[in-house]
Amino acid sequence: MILVTGGTGLLGSHLLFDLLKSNDKIIAIKRENSSLSNVKHVFNLYSKNADELLKKIEWRNADLCDYESIYVALNGVNKVYHCAAMVSYNKSDRNALYENNVVGTANIVNASLEKGIKKLCYTSSIAALGVTNDNSLITEKTYWDDSGQSSNYSISKYFAEIEVWRGIAEGLNSVIVNPSIILGSGIGSTSTNKLFDLVRKGLKYYTKGGTGFVDVRDVSNAMILLMESDICAESYIVNSENLSWKDFFSIVAECIGKNPPSTYASNTMTGLAWRSAYILSYFNGKSPSFTKETARTSHKILKYSNEKLINQFDFETIKIKDSIGFISKN
């Protein structure tokens, strides 16, 4: 049996759909009050028999931060895909990020070791990788150097990955994927929807930074490919294209019929923006829509190499323009 954490999220729901193509029994864990609306949306995108497929999934209630519930959820399981994670760039979420991402992953690793799980696939992030100072390609071996510039999210994913490497050292057969920014059709406050909403609302400004992007379907396919292989104790960047933020938002604008951003936002401008957002959040009680961490990241030029995955598996990725076009219609 196969178990998926984070099954109600963007990646997890796509992974569940793909895993149902096999004859394996599929189990997914969720919190007791979690909605399955995103899973239903994804299944309806790709199948006319979405309701029948959904019935094939056994849902088990569990909390990543509660070891006992995770231990029980792994009953009868031999493979685990750990997709669940908290994503936030608000400094007030530092402790929550540690609990959900680091402690939660440690619980998955420890329970997997106790249960004798045959293989674990952990969804890390490019945020857990080191960065280069000369705009050269970042690889799986780029040295991590936390010089005070890393976001709390990045730090949490880095230490979560360390927990998986610890599990490997203790005998857990595992493989790690480091996806770039994942794009896919979903509902709710997914990262894709947030980026598209910026353009829908008339985004006028761009920075000179950039990063990597990948279609959620590619990430799901890569994870299954790696789990079905004999590979273990390895990590793989899953990235399709490296784009500037200006180019990315321009493609989105073209696909949804909006004007692309046309005014350069300097460090000073983004500095004022995150401070204004912080002050506004103080009065309205909502999380700031733009933070110091996202402002800093928006100016960085980060380029990621997918050479390892491409060369070892002859892996092909969906073009980002095609991915954005698909999302804009769904």
TIVOFI-687601 format. One record per residue (C-alpha): x, y, z. Coordinates in steps of 0.2 Angstrom, whole numbers, plus 2048, in hexadecimal, padded with zeros to 3 digits. Layout:
REM TIVOFI-687601
XYZ ...
REM end
This chain:
REM TIVOFI-687601
800800800 8058127FC 802821808 803833803 80484180F 7FD852809 7F184A7FE 7E58587FF 7F28657F8 7F68697E6 80585C7E4 7FD84F7EF 7EC84F7E5 7F584D7D5 8008407DC 7F18367E2 7E98377D1 7F98307C9 7FB8227D6 7EA81C7D3 7EF8177C1 7F88087CA 7F17F97D3 7F77FE7E4 7EC8027F2 7ED8157F5 7EC81D806 7EC83080A 7ED83981A 7E584981F 7E085382E 7CE84F834 7C685F82E 7D086181D 7C586380D 7C78587FE 7C18657F2 7D28687EB 7D48557E8 7C38547DF 7C88637D4 7D885B7CF 7D084A7CB 7C28527C1 7CF85B7B6 7D684B7B0 7C883E7B1 7B683C7AE 7B582F7BC 7BC83A7CA 7AF8347D7 7B38227D3 7C68257D5 7C482F7E5 7BB8207ED 7CB8157EA 7D58207F6 7D481C809 7D582C813 7DD82B824 7DD839831 7EE83E838 7F884D83D 80A84E838 80E855849 807847852 812838851 80682B857 7F983084A 80682E83C 80C81D843 7FA817842 7F781E831 80681482A 7FE80382F 7FF7F7820 809804815 81980080C 81D810802 81B822808 81A8327FE 81C84180A 815850801 80E85A810 81686A815 81287B81B 81788A810 81889B817 8238AA816 81C8B3825 8298B4833 81B8B1840 81989F839 82B89A83D 82688E84B 818887841 823884832 82F87B83E 822870845 81986C835 82886982A 836864835 82D85B843 820854837 82D84D82B 83784583A 82783D83F 82483582E 83682F82E 83682883F 82581F83C 82B81982B 83B811834 830809841 824802835 8317FC829 82B80681A 83380080A 836812802 832824806 8328327F9 833843802 82E8537F9 83A8607FE 83D8707F5 84987B7EB 8488867FB 852879804 86187A7F8 86F8867F9 8718957ED 87E89C7E2 8858AD7E2 8898AE7CF 8788A97C8 87F8987C3 8758897C3 8708827D4 87186F7D6 86D8627E3 87F8647E9 87F8777EB 88587B7FD 878881809 87E890812 87289881E 87A8AA81F 86A8B1826 8628B4815 8588A4815 8458A4818 83D89B827 83589081A 84688C812 84D888822 83F87C827 840873817 853871818 85286A82A 84385F824 84E858817 85C855824 84F84A82D 84D83F81D 86083D81B 86083882D 85382B829 85E82581B 86D823826 862819832 85D80D824 84D81581C 84D813809 849825803 84A8317F4 8488447F5 84184F7E8 8448627E8 83686A7DD 83887C7D7 8288877D8 81A87B7D4 80D8807C8 7FC8787C7 7E98797C6 7E18797D7 7D58827E2 7D888D7F2 7E88967F7 7F488C7ED 8058957E8 7FF8947D5 7EF89C7D9 7F78AA7E3 8038AE7D5 7F58AE7C8 7EB8B97D3 7F88C67D3 7F78C77C0 7E48C77C0 7E48D67CC 7EF8E07C0 8018DD7C6 80B8EC7C0 81C8E97C7 82A8DC7C5 83B8D97CC 84B8D37C4 84B8C27CD 8468B17C7 84589F7CC 84088E7C6 82E8887C2 8278767BF 81686F7BB 80E8657C9 80C8567BD 81F8557BA 8228557CD 8158477CF 81D83D7C1 82E83F7C7 82A8397D8 8218297D2 8308267C6 83C8277D4 83281D7E0 83180F7D3 84380F7D0 8518077DB 8588187DF 85A81D7F1 86482A7FB 8638367ED 85B8477EA 85484E7DA 8508607D5 8408607CB 83F86F7C0 8398747AF 83F8857AB 8488947B3 83F8A47B0 8408B67B6 8318BC7C0 82D8C87B2 82D8BB7A5 8228AF7B0 8158BC7B4 8158C27A1 8118B079C 8038AF7A9 7FC8C07A3 7FC8BA791 7F38AA795 7E58B379F 7E38C3795 7EB8CF7A0 7F98DC79E 80A8D77A3 8148E07B1 81E8EE7AA 8268F87B8 8368F37C1 8348F17D4 8458F57DC 84B8EF7ED 8458FF7F5 8338FD7ED 8318EB7F3 8388F0804 82A8FD806 81E8F07FF 8218E380C 8218F081A 8118F7815 8098E5814 8108E1825 8088F182C 7F78ED823 7F78DC82B 7F98E383C 7E98EC83A 7DE8DF830 7E58D0839 7E98C7829 7FA8C0824 8048CC81A 8028C9807 8148CE804 8228CB811 8348D0813 8398BE80E 82F8BE7FE 8368CF7FA 8488CA7FC 8458BA7F2 83D8C37E4 84D8CC7DF 8588BC7DF 85C8B47CF 85B8A17D3 85E8947C5 85C8817C8 8638737BF 8588647BA 86785B7B2 86884D7BE 8568477BC 85684A7A9 8668417A6 8628327B1 85082F7AB 84F83879B 8418427A3 83784F79A 82E85E7A1 81F86879C 823879795 81E8877A2 814890795 80A880792 80887E7A4 80288F7A7 7F688E798 7EF87E79F 7EC8867B0 7E48967A9 7D788B7A1 7D38807B0 
REM end
